[in-house]
């Protein structure tokens, strides 16, 4: 099993799309934004075996770990 880097895009804090990366900057692993009182994840870089695995991993990472640390709402 080979893991690759994927940049996963989010809409309303839900992972919707994953694009494979050939290289990445370790300074930019996540991008968040704020609209009014709500915070959102715009994209997140994860390791996965394929696009579907990347979407699943990113969703789990945001909802099980990052969300509470970033103050995200559902």
Jmol script that loads the backbone (N, CA, C; Angstrom):
load data "model"
ATOM      1  N   UNK A   1       0.848  -1.174   0.000  1.00  0.00           N
ATOM      2  CA  UNK A   1       0.000   0.000   0.000  1.00  0.00           C
ATOM      3  C   UNK A   1       0.894   1.237   0.000  1.00  0.00           C
ATOM      4  N   UNK A   2       0.686   2.095  -0.967  1.00  0.00           N
ATOM      5  CA  UNK A   2       1.466   3.313  -1.085  1.00  0.00           C
ATOM      6  C   UNK A   2       0.578   4.493  -0.707  1.00  0.00           C
ATOM      7  N   UNK A   3       1.067   5.309   0.215  1.00  0.00           N
ATOM      8  CA  UNK A   3       0.338   6.507   0.605  1.00  0.00           C
ATOM      9  C   UNK A   3       0.851   7.692  -0.201  1.00  0.00           C
ATOM     10  N   UNK A   4      -0.070   8.535  -0.622  1.00  0.00           N
ATOM     11  CA  UNK A   4       0.271   9.746  -1.361  1.00  0.00           C
ATOM     12  C   UNK A   4      -0.360  10.934  -0.651  1.00  0.00           C
ATOM     13  N   UNK A   5       0.124  12.121  -0.992  1.00  0.00           N
ATOM     14  CA  UNK A   5      -0.454  13.339  -0.440  1.00  0.00           C
ATOM     15  C   UNK A   5      -1.637  13.774  -1.302  1.00  0.00           C
ATOM     16  N   UNK A   6      -2.705  14.179  -0.628  1.00  0.00           N
ATOM     17  CA  UNK A   6      -3.895  14.685  -1.308  1.00  0.00           C
ATOM     18  C   UNK A   6      -4.325  15.990  -0.650  1.00  0.00           C
ATOM     19  N   UNK A   7      -4.726  16.933  -1.475  1.00  0.00           N
ATOM     20  CA  UNK A   7      -5.311  18.179  -0.983  1.00  0.00           C
ATOM     21  C   UNK A   7      -6.820  18.012  -1.091  1.00  0.00           C
ATOM     22  N   UNK A   8      -7.480  18.006   0.055  1.00  0.00           N
ATOM     23  CA  UNK A   8      -8.919  17.757   0.114  1.00  0.00           C
ATOM     24  C   UNK A   8      -9.652  19.076   0.313  1.00  0.00           C
ATOM     25  N   UNK A   9     -10.578  19.373  -0.578  1.00  0.00           N
ATOM     26  CA  UNK A   9     -11.388  20.589  -0.508  1.00  0.00           C
ATOM     27  C   UNK A   9     -12.633  20.328   0.333  1.00  0.00           C
ATOM     28  N   UNK A  10     -13.071  21.360   1.033  1.00  0.00           N
ATOM     29  CA  UNK A  10     -14.235  21.266   1.915  1.00  0.00           C
ATOM     30  C   UNK A  10     -15.294  22.270   1.513  1.00  0.00           C
ATOM     31  N   UNK A  11     -16.544  21.928   1.811  1.00  0.00           N
ATOM     32  CA  UNK A  11     -17.674  22.852   1.687  1.00  0.00           C
ATOM     33  C   UNK A  11     -18.499  22.684   2.947  1.00  0.00           C
ATOM     34  N   UNK A  12     -18.689  23.763   3.682  1.00  0.00           N
ATOM     35  CA  UNK A  12     -19.402  23.727   4.966  1.00  0.00           C
ATOM     36  C   UNK A  12     -18.816  22.669   5.907  1.00  0.00           C
ATOM     37  N   UNK A  13     -17.496  22.621   5.964  1.00  0.00           N
ATOM     38  CA  UNK A  13     -16.736  21.703   6.834  1.00  0.00           C
ATOM     39  C   UNK A  13     -16.974  20.230   6.521  1.00  0.00           C
ATOM     40  N   UNK A  14     -17.332  19.945   5.286  1.00  0.00           N
ATOM     41  CA  UNK A  14     -17.523  18.570   4.804  1.00  0.00           C
ATOM     42  C   UNK A  14     -16.593  18.351   3.618  1.00  0.00           C
ATOM     43  N   UNK A  15     -15.771  17.313   3.683  1.00  0.00           N
ATOM     44  CA  UNK A  15     -14.842  17.009   2.593  1.00  0.00           C
ATOM     45  C   UNK A  15     -15.627  16.638   1.342  1.00  0.00           C
ATOM     46  N   UNK A  16     -15.278  17.266   0.203  1.00  0.00           N
ATOM     47  CA  UNK A  16     -16.046  17.019  -1.019  1.00  0.00           C
ATOM     48  C   UNK A  16     -15.197  16.547  -2.189  1.00  0.00           C
ATOM     49  N   UNK A  17     -13.893  16.861  -2.202  1.00  0.00           N
ATOM     50  CA  UNK A  17     -13.073  16.548  -3.368  1.00  0.00           C
ATOM     51  C   UNK A  17     -11.611  16.417  -2.947  1.00  0.00           C
ATOM     52  N   UNK A  18     -10.886  15.488  -3.586  1.00  0.00           N
ATOM     53  CA  UNK A  18      -9.472  15.286  -3.289  1.00  0.00           C
ATOM     54  C   UNK A  18      -8.660  15.308  -4.573  1.00  0.00           C
ATOM     55  N   UNK A  19      -7.555  16.048  -4.542  1.00  0.00           N
ATOM     56  CA  UNK A  19      -6.637  16.120  -5.671  1.00  0.00           C
ATOM     57  C   UNK A  19      -5.260  15.655  -5.226  1.00  0.00           C
ATOM     58  N   UNK A  20      -4.659  14.778  -5.992  1.00  0.00           N
ATOM     59  CA  UNK A  20      -3.334  14.259  -5.694  1.00  0.00           C
ATOM     60  C   UNK A  20      -2.294  15.363  -5.853  1.00  0.00           C
ATOM     61  N   UNK A  21      -1.311  15.380  -4.949  1.00  0.00           N
ATOM     62  CA  UNK A  21      -0.216  16.348  -5.008  1.00  0.00           C
ATOM     63  C   UNK A  21       1.071  15.632  -5.383  1.00  0.00           C
ATOM     64  N   UNK A  22       1.878  16.249  -6.228  1.00  0.00           N
ATOM     65  CA  UNK A  22       3.172  15.676  -6.588  1.00  0.00           C
ATOM     66  C   UNK A  22       4.264  16.130  -5.640  1.00  0.00           C
ATOM     67  N   UNK A  23       4.037  17.166  -4.947  1.00  0.00           N
ATOM     68  CA  UNK A  23       4.956  17.709  -3.953  1.00  0.00           C
ATOM     69  C   UNK A  23       4.172  18.725  -3.166  1.00  0.00           C
ATOM     70  N   UNK A  24       4.643  19.062  -1.990  1.00  0.00           N
ATOM     71  CA  UNK A  24       3.877  20.019  -1.210  1.00  0.00           C
ATOM     72  C   UNK A  24       4.774  20.858  -0.339  1.00  0.00           C
ATOM     73  N   UNK A  25       4.268  21.981   0.031  1.00  0.00           N
ATOM     74  CA  UNK A  25       4.944  22.864   0.964  1.00  0.00           C
ATOM     75  C   UNK A  25       4.444  22.524   2.358  1.00  0.00           C
ATOM     76  N   UNK A  26       5.327  22.191   3.238  1.00  0.00           N
ATOM     77  CA  UNK A  26       4.919  21.825   4.591  1.00  0.00           C
ATOM     78  C   UNK A  26       4.510  23.036   5.418  1.00  0.00           C
ATOM     79  N   UNK A  27       4.541  24.223   4.817  1.00  0.00           N
ATOM     80  CA  UNK A  27       4.050  25.417   5.494  1.00  0.00           C
ATOM     81  C   UNK A  27       2.554  25.582   5.278  1.00  0.00           C
ATOM     82  N   UNK A  28       1.995  24.864   4.335  1.00  0.00           N
ATOM     83  CA  UNK A  28       0.591  25.022   3.972  1.00  0.00           C
ATOM     84  C   UNK A  28      -0.120  23.680   3.974  1.00  0.00           C
ATOM     85  N   UNK A  29      -0.484  23.197   5.149  1.00  0.00           N
ATOM     86  CA  UNK A  29      -1.163  21.910   5.258  1.00  0.00           C
ATOM     87  C   UNK A  29      -2.670  22.051   5.443  1.00  0.00           C
ATOM     88  N   UNK A  30      -3.096  23.243   5.837  1.00  0.00           N
ATOM     89  CA  UNK A  30      -4.519  23.479   6.073  1.00  0.00           C
ATOM     90  C   UNK A  30      -4.815  24.951   5.826  1.00  0.00           C
ATOM     91  N   UNK A  31      -6.018  25.222   5.336  1.00  0.00           N
ATOM     92  CA  UNK A  31      -6.463  26.612   5.205  1.00  0.00           C
ATOM     93  C   UNK A  31      -7.859  26.701   5.784  1.00  0.00           C
ATOM     94  N   UNK A  32      -8.031  27.654   6.689  1.00  0.00           N
ATOM     95  CA  UNK A  32      -9.321  27.887   7.323  1.00  0.00           C
ATOM     96  C   UNK A  32      -9.750  29.315   7.051  1.00  0.00           C
ATOM     97  N   UNK A  33     -11.037  29.561   7.168  1.00  0.00           N
ATOM     98  CA  UNK A  33     -11.558  30.916   7.020  1.00  0.00           C
ATOM     99  C   UNK A  33     -12.664  31.133   8.049  1.00  0.00           C
ATOM    100  N   UNK A  34     -13.062  32.378   8.170  1.00  0.00           N
ATOM    101  CA  UNK A  34     -14.112  32.724   9.120  1.00  0.00           C
ATOM    102  C   UNK A  34     -15.115  33.621   8.408  1.00  0.00           C
ATOM    103  N   UNK A  35     -16.387  33.293   8.579  1.00  0.00           N
ATOM    104  CA  UNK A  35     -17.461  34.109   8.010  1.00  0.00           C
ATOM    105  C   UNK A  35     -18.449  34.386   9.130  1.00  0.00           C
ATOM    106  N   UNK A  36     -18.508  35.628   9.540  1.00  0.00           N
ATOM    107  CA  UNK A  36     -19.331  35.972  10.695  1.00  0.00           C
ATOM    108  C   UNK A  36     -18.760  35.296  11.930  1.00  0.00           C
ATOM    109  N   UNK A  37     -19.601  34.567  12.637  1.00  0.00           N
ATOM    110  CA  UNK A  37     -19.155  33.861  13.836  1.00  0.00           C
ATOM    111  C   UNK A  37     -18.715  32.422  13.542  1.00  0.00           C
ATOM    112  N   UNK A  38     -18.876  31.979  12.301  1.00  0.00           N
ATOM    113  CA  UNK A  38     -18.551  30.583  11.953  1.00  0.00           C
ATOM    114  C   UNK A  38     -17.162  30.459  11.360  1.00  0.00           C
ATOM    115  N   UNK A  39     -16.515  29.357  11.646  1.00  0.00           N
ATOM    116  CA  UNK A  39     -15.211  29.039  11.073  1.00  0.00           C
ATOM    117  C   UNK A  39     -15.362  27.854  10.141  1.00  0.00           C
ATOM    118  N   UNK A  40     -14.555  27.859   9.086  1.00  0.00           N
ATOM    119  CA  UNK A  40     -14.637  26.816   8.072  1.00  0.00           C
ATOM    120  C   UNK A  40     -13.254  26.324   7.683  1.00  0.00           C
ATOM    121  N   UNK A  41     -13.154  25.037   7.350  1.00  0.00           N
ATOM    122  CA  UNK A  41     -11.953  24.486   6.741  1.00  0.00           C
ATOM    123  C   UNK A  41     -12.151  24.622   5.237  1.00  0.00           C
ATOM    124  N   UNK A  42     -11.194  25.274   4.560  1.00  0.00           N
ATOM    125  CA  UNK A  42     -11.264  25.406   3.107  1.00  0.00           C
ATOM    126  C   UNK A  42     -10.634  24.186   2.440  1.00  0.00           C
ATOM    127  N   UNK A  43      -9.462  23.784   2.928  1.00  0.00           N
ATOM    128  CA  UNK A  43      -8.801  22.583   2.420  1.00  0.00           C
ATOM    129  C   UNK A  43      -7.814  22.069   3.465  1.00  0.00           C
ATOM    130  N   UNK A  44      -7.449  20.800   3.302  1.00  0.00           N
ATOM    131  CA  UNK A  44      -6.561  20.115   4.228  1.00  0.00           C
ATOM    132  C   UNK A  44      -5.749  19.093   3.445  1.00  0.00           C
ATOM    133  N   UNK A  45      -4.463  18.996   3.748  1.00  0.00           N
ATOM    134  CA  UNK A  45      -3.607  18.000   3.098  1.00  0.00           C
ATOM    135  C   UNK A  45      -3.551  16.760   3.988  1.00  0.00           C
ATOM    136  N   UNK A  46      -3.806  15.600   3.399  1.00  0.00           N
ATOM    137  CA  UNK A  46      -3.765  14.329   4.127  1.00  0.00           C
ATOM    138  C   UNK A  46      -3.004  13.291   3.309  1.00  0.00           C
ATOM    139  N   UNK A  47      -2.623  12.207   3.959  1.00  0.00           N
ATOM    140  CA  UNK A  47      -2.031  11.054   3.290  1.00  0.00           C
ATOM    141  C   UNK A  47      -3.113  10.001   3.131  1.00  0.00           C
ATOM    142  N   UNK A  48      -3.162   9.373   1.951  1.00  0.00           N
ATOM    143  CA  UNK A  48      -4.193   8.366   1.683  1.00  0.00           C
ATOM    144  C   UNK A  48      -3.767   7.485   0.514  1.00  0.00           C
ATOM    145  N   UNK A  49      -4.492   6.383   0.321  1.00  0.00           N
ATOM    146  CA  UNK A  49      -4.193   5.456  -0.777  1.00  0.00           C
ATOM    147  C   UNK A  49      -4.843   5.893  -2.091  1.00  0.00           C
ATOM    148  N   UNK A  50      -5.993   6.588  -2.019  1.00  0.00           N
ATOM    149  CA  UNK A  50      -6.680   7.076  -3.214  1.00  0.00           C
ATOM    150  C   UNK A  50      -7.576   8.248  -2.831  1.00  0.00           C
ATOM    151  N   UNK A  51      -8.300   8.795  -3.807  1.00  0.00           N
ATOM    152  CA  UNK A  51      -9.128   9.973  -3.566  1.00  0.00           C
ATOM    153  C   UNK A  51     -10.224   9.720  -2.535  1.00  0.00           C
ATOM    154  N   UNK A  52     -10.888   8.577  -2.634  1.00  0.00           N
ATOM    155  CA  UNK A  52     -11.963   8.269  -1.674  1.00  0.00           C
ATOM    156  C   UNK A  52     -11.427   8.131  -0.263  1.00  0.00           C
ATOM    157  N   UNK A  53     -10.275   7.497  -0.122  1.00  0.00           N
ATOM    158  CA  UNK A  53      -9.637   7.353   1.187  1.00  0.00           C
ATOM    159  C   UNK A  53      -9.229   8.719   1.726  1.00  0.00           C
ATOM    160  N   UNK A  54      -8.762   9.611   0.855  1.00  0.00           N
ATOM    161  CA  UNK A  54      -8.359  10.961   1.263  1.00  0.00           C
ATOM    162  C   UNK A  54      -9.558  11.737   1.801  1.00  0.00           C
ATOM    163  N   UNK A  55     -10.692  11.645   1.109  1.00  0.00           N
ATOM    164  CA  UNK A  55     -11.906  12.343   1.561  1.00  0.00           C
ATOM    165  C   UNK A  55     -12.340  11.803   2.917  1.00  0.00           C
ATOM    166  N   UNK A  56     -12.329  10.498   3.066  1.00  0.00           N
ATOM    167  CA  UNK A  56     -12.718   9.865   4.339  1.00  0.00           C
ATOM    168  C   UNK A  56     -11.765  10.287   5.461  1.00  0.00           C
ATOM    169  N   UNK A  57     -10.456  10.236   5.197  1.00  0.00           N
ATOM    170  CA  UNK A  57      -9.468  10.602   6.212  1.00  0.00           C
ATOM    171  C   UNK A  57      -9.593  12.066   6.618  1.00  0.00           C
ATOM    172  N   UNK A  58      -9.791  12.946   5.645  1.00  0.00           N
ATOM    173  CA  UNK A  58      -9.903  14.372   5.940  1.00  0.00           C
ATOM    174  C   UNK A  58     -11.161  14.661   6.758  1.00  0.00           C
ATOM    175  N   UNK A  59     -12.275  14.047   6.385  1.00  0.00           N
ATOM    176  CA  UNK A  59     -13.518  14.228   7.146  1.00  0.00           C
ATOM    177  C   UNK A  59     -13.344  13.770   8.589  1.00  0.00           C
ATOM    178  N   UNK A  60     -12.751  12.606   8.772  1.00  0.00           N
ATOM    179  CA  UNK A  60     -12.518  12.090  10.127  1.00  0.00           C
ATOM    180  C   UNK A  60     -11.584  12.995  10.913  1.00  0.00           C
ATOM    181  N   UNK A  61     -10.535  13.487  10.272  1.00  0.00           N
ATOM    182  CA  UNK A  61      -9.577  14.343  10.960  1.00  0.00           C
ATOM    183  C   UNK A  61     -10.244  15.634  11.442  1.00  0.00           C
ATOM    184  N   UNK A  62     -11.066  16.237  10.585  1.00  0.00           N
ATOM    185  CA  UNK A  62     -11.727  17.487  10.956  1.00  0.00           C
ATOM    186  C   UNK A  62     -12.777  17.250  12.034  1.00  0.00           C
ATOM    187  N   UNK A  63     -13.616  16.242  11.868  1.00  0.00           N
ATOM    188  CA  UNK A  63     -14.724  16.045  12.806  1.00  0.00           C
ATOM    189  C   UNK A  63     -14.315  15.360  14.103  1.00  0.00           C
ATOM    190  N   UNK A  64     -13.284  14.528  14.074  1.00  0.00           N
ATOM    191  CA  UNK A  64     -12.882  13.817  15.289  1.00  0.00           C
ATOM    192  C   UNK A  64     -11.783  14.519  16.073  1.00  0.00           C
ATOM    193  N   UNK A  65     -11.039  15.408  15.431  1.00  0.00           N
ATOM    194  CA  UNK A  65      -9.906  16.019  16.122  1.00  0.00           C
ATOM    195  C   UNK A  65      -9.821  17.531  15.919  1.00  0.00           C
ATOM    196  N   UNK A  66      -9.618  17.972  14.702  1.00  0.00           N
ATOM    197  CA  UNK A  66      -9.348  19.383  14.442  1.00  0.00           C
ATOM    198  C   UNK A  66     -10.520  20.309  14.758  1.00  0.00           C
ATOM    199  N   UNK A  67     -11.719  19.855  14.502  1.00  0.00           N
ATOM    200  CA  UNK A  67     -12.886  20.703  14.687  1.00  0.00           C
ATOM    201  C   UNK A  67     -12.980  21.318  16.067  1.00  0.00           C
ATOM    202  N   UNK A  68     -12.781  20.537  17.090  1.00  0.00           N
ATOM    203  CA  UNK A  68     -12.877  21.078  18.458  1.00  0.00           C
ATOM    204  C   UNK A  68     -11.705  22.011  18.762  1.00  0.00           C
ATOM    205  N   UNK A  69     -10.536  21.766  18.200  1.00  0.00           N
ATOM    206  CA  UNK A  69      -9.377  22.623  18.438  1.00  0.00           C
ATOM    207  C   UNK A  69      -9.464  23.939  17.663  1.00  0.00           C
ATOM    208  N   UNK A  70     -10.154  23.925  16.532  1.00  0.00           N
ATOM    209  CA  UNK A  70     -10.285  25.125  15.709  1.00  0.00           C
ATOM    210  C   UNK A  70     -11.575  25.898  16.016  1.00  0.00           C
ATOM    211  N   UNK A  71     -12.414  25.361  16.873  1.00  0.00           N
ATOM    212  CA  UNK A  71     -13.667  26.025  17.202  1.00  0.00           C
ATOM    213  C   UNK A  71     -14.701  25.978  16.098  1.00  0.00           C
ATOM    214  N   UNK A  72     -14.679  24.883  15.310  1.00  0.00           N
ATOM    215  CA  UNK A  72     -15.640  24.748  14.230  1.00  0.00           C
ATOM    216  C   UNK A  72     -16.999  24.355  14.776  1.00  0.00           C
ATOM    217  N   UNK A  73     -18.041  24.808  14.077  1.00  0.00           N
ATOM    218  CA  UNK A  73     -19.389  24.362  14.411  1.00  0.00           C
ATOM    219  C   UNK A  73     -19.815  23.347  13.360  1.00  0.00           C
ATOM    220  N   UNK A  74     -20.814  22.576  13.649  1.00  0.00           N
ATOM    221  CA  UNK A  74     -21.245  21.502  12.739  1.00  0.00           C
ATOM    222  C   UNK A  74     -21.669  21.964  11.394  1.00  0.00           C
TER     223      UNK A  74
END
end "model"
wireframe off; spacefill off
backbone 0.3
color backbone group
